[in-house]
Amino acid sequence: MADLSPIDLQKALGGMDYPADKKSLVECARKHKADDKVVSRLENLKQDSFDGPNDVQKAVFNQ
C-alpha cells in the first residue's frame, strides 16, 4: 500500500516487545498515536503472532 511507509510503521511500533500478538501491536500503535491507516492495517493482518519487527513489516506490506 503506497500510502503507508515502513517508517510510519516503525514509529507506531517503537518499543514493542516481541514476540507479540496482533492485539498488542494495535494497542502499541494507538498508544503512539499512529495514523488510522497504520492501525487499520495492523487490525486487518491475517497472522496473529509476530516474532519481530521484520515479521510485522512483511505481513503488513505483503497483504
N, CA and C of each residue as an Amber inpcrd file, in Angstrom:
protein
   189
   0.8500000  -1.1840000   0.0000000   0.0000000   0.0000000   0.0000000
   0.8910000   1.2400000   0.0000000   0.7500000   2.0660000  -0.9880000
   1.6440000   3.1920000  -1.1900000   1.4890000   4.2930000  -0.1480000
   0.3300000   4.4050000   0.4840000   0.1220000   5.4960000   1.4260000
   0.6200000   5.1780000   2.8330000   1.2250000   4.0240000   3.0200000
   1.7700000   3.6420000   4.3160000   3.2550000   3.3690000   4.1260000
   4.0900000   4.0630000   4.8930000   5.5300000   3.8600000   4.7400000
   6.0590000   2.9780000   5.8650000   7.1490000   2.2840000   5.6010000
   7.7750000   1.4750000   6.6480000   8.1760000   2.3250000   7.8570000
   8.5210000   3.5820000   7.6150000   8.8980000   4.4670000   8.7230000
   7.7030000   4.7410000   9.6290000   6.5180000   4.9670000   9.0370000
   5.3020000   5.1580000   9.8340000   5.0580000   3.9420000  10.7140000
   5.2340000   2.7670000  10.1340000   5.0170000   1.5270000  10.8710000
   6.0250000   1.3940000  12.0120000   7.2830000   1.6790000  11.7450000
   8.3190000   1.5910000  12.7780000   8.0500000   2.5470000  13.9220000
   7.6420000   3.7700000  13.6020000   7.3280000   4.7540000  14.6520000
   6.1610000   4.2860000  15.5030000   5.1470000   3.7150000  14.8540000
   3.9540000   3.2630000  15.5680000   4.2620000   2.1170000  16.5250000
   5.2570000   1.3160000  16.1840000   5.5670000   0.1330000  16.9950000
   6.8620000   0.2840000  17.7870000   7.3250000   1.5000000  17.9530000
   8.5460000   1.7510000  18.7150000   8.4320000   1.2350000  20.1390000
   9.4470000   0.4920000  20.5800000   9.4640000  -0.0270000  21.9430000
   8.6670000  -1.3010000  22.1470000   8.1190000  -1.8410000  21.0810000
   7.3120000  -3.0660000  21.1560000   8.1960000  -4.2460000  21.5740000
   7.6990000  -5.0540000  22.5010000   8.3940000  -6.2780000  22.9090000
   7.8820000  -7.4420000  22.0770000   8.8000000  -8.2430000  21.5630000
   8.4520000  -9.4040000  20.7400000   8.8880000 -10.6710000  21.4380000
   8.2490000 -11.7980000  21.1670000   7.1220000 -11.9620000  20.2480000
   5.8900000 -11.2170000  20.7500000   5.0270000 -10.8600000  19.7960000
   3.8210000 -10.0940000  20.1140000   2.6490000 -10.5950000  19.2950000
   1.4510000 -10.4190000  19.8470000   0.2570000 -10.7790000  19.0880000
  -0.3220000  -9.5120000  18.4380000  -1.2630000  -9.7460000  17.5490000
  -1.8590000  -8.6450000  16.7870000  -2.4880000  -7.6040000  17.7100000
  -3.1680000  -8.0320000  18.7470000  -3.8230000  -7.1100000  19.6770000
  -2.7990000  -6.1710000  20.3250000  -1.6580000  -6.7180000  20.7150000
  -0.6060000  -5.9030000  21.3320000  -0.0390000  -4.8830000  20.3500000
   0.0980000  -5.2910000  19.0840000   0.6000000  -4.3630000  18.0580000
  -0.3590000  -3.1870000  17.8940000  -1.6540000  -3.4900000  17.8350000
  -2.6690000  -2.4420000  17.6700000  -2.6500000  -1.5000000  18.8740000
  -2.5600000  -2.0590000  20.0790000  -2.5260000  -1.2290000  21.2910000
  -1.3010000  -0.3250000  21.3040000  -0.1520000  -0.8610000  20.8960000
   1.0810000  -0.0680000  20.8460000   0.9430000   1.0690000  19.8320000
   0.4010000   0.7590000  18.6660000   0.2230000   1.7850000  17.6360000
  -0.7020000   2.8940000  18.1310000  -1.7670000   2.5240000  18.8050000
  -2.6940000   3.5430000  19.3430000  -2.0260000   4.3820000  20.4180000
  -1.2190000   3.7320000  21.2580000  -0.5090000   4.4440000  22.3160000
   0.4400000   5.4820000  21.7220000   1.0180000   5.1690000  20.5810000
   1.9270000   6.0880000  19.9060000   1.1880000   7.0520000  18.9630000
  -0.1390000   7.0630000  19.0870000  -0.9830000   7.9540000  18.2800000
  -0.7300000   7.8020000  16.7850000  -0.6360000   6.5400000  16.3630000
  -0.4020000   6.2350000  14.9500000  -1.6000000   6.6480000  14.1080000
  -1.3270000   6.9440000  12.8730000  -2.3500000   7.2800000  11.8960000
  -3.3560000   6.1260000  11.7890000  -4.5960000   6.4560000  11.4620000
  -5.6470000   5.4350000  11.3240000  -5.2950000   4.3620000  10.3000000
  -4.5800000   4.7520000   9.2390000  -4.2350000   3.7640000   8.2120000
  -3.2800000   2.7100000   8.7660000  -2.3870000   3.1070000   9.6810000
  -1.4650000   2.1530000  10.3050000  -2.2520000   1.2010000  11.1980000
  -3.1040000   1.7510000  12.0420000  -3.9040000   0.9310000  12.9550000
  -4.7910000  -0.0280000  12.1710000  -5.4140000   0.4650000  11.1280000
  -6.2870000  -0.3650000  10.3030000  -5.5310000  -1.5330000   9.6760000
  -4.3500000  -1.2570000   9.1400000  -3.5500000  -2.3370000   8.5320000
  -3.1930000  -3.3910000   9.5720000  -2.8360000  -2.9550000  10.7670000
  -2.4930000  -3.9080000  11.8270000  -3.7120000  -4.7270000  12.2440000
  -4.8500000  -4.0740000  12.3710000  -6.0800000  -4.7790000  12.7570000
  -6.4830000  -5.8270000  11.7330000  -6.1540000  -5.6060000  10.4720000
  -6.5800000  -6.4920000   9.3970000  -5.5510000  -7.5460000   9.0070000
  -4.4860000  -7.6630000   9.7770000  -3.4840000  -8.6870000   9.4730000
  -4.0880000 -10.0770000   9.6460000  -3.7390000 -10.9870000   8.7510000
  -4.2350000 -12.3590000   8.8330000  -3.4850000 -13.1490000   9.8940000
  -2.2240000 -12.8430000  10.0390000  -1.3580000 -13.5060000  11.0160000
  -1.6620000 -12.9410000  12.3960000  -1.5170000 -13.7620000  13.4550000
  -1.8160000 -13.2670000  14.7930000  -0.5960000 -13.1660000  15.6930000
   0.4980000 -13.8130000  15.3420000   1.6850000 -13.8040000  16.1860000
   2.8990000 -13.3820000  15.3580000   3.7320000 -12.5370000  15.9550000
   4.8720000 -11.9720000  15.2450000   6.1310000 -12.0810000  16.0930000
   7.2190000 -12.5640000  15.4620000   8.4730000 -12.7790000  16.1780000
   9.3230000 -11.5160000  16.3090000   9.0960000 -10.5380000  15.4380000
   9.8890000  -9.3160000  15.4900000   9.3860000  -8.2980000  14.4950000
  10.0070000  -7.1230000  14.4720000   9.5530000  -6.0490000  13.5820000
   9.6040000  -6.4280000  12.1010000  10.5940000  -7.2140000  11.6990000
  10.6630000  -7.6190000  10.2950000   9.4750000  -8.5020000   9.9250000
   9.0580000  -9.3470000  10.8560000   7.9050000 -10.2180000  10.6610000
   6.6360000  -9.3780000  10.4460000   6.4870000  -8.3360000  11.2500000
   5.3320000  -7.4240000  11.1280000   5.3750000  -6.7040000   9.7960000
   6.5490000  -6.1940000   9.4450000   6.6840000  -5.4330000   8.1940000
   6.3390000  -6.3160000   6.9890000   6.8130000  -7.5460000   6.9780000
   6.4900000  -8.4610000   5.8830000   4.9820000  -8.6870000   5.7970000
   4.3400000  -8.8980000   6.9380000   2.9050000  -9.1520000   6.9570000
   2.1170000  -7.9360000   6.4760000   2.5120000  -6.7450000   6.8960000
   1.8000000  -5.5170000   6.5250000   1.9460000  -5.2020000   5.0460000
   3.1510000  -5.3140000   4.5180000   3.3970000  -4.8950000   3.1470000
   3.1950000  -5.9930000   2.1070000   2.9110000  -7.1990000   2.5450000
   2.6600000  -8.2930000   1.6030000   1.2150000  -8.7630000   1.6390000
   0.3200000  -7.9560000   2.1960000  -1.0990000  -8.3170000   2.2570000
  -1.7050000  -8.2730000   0.8700000
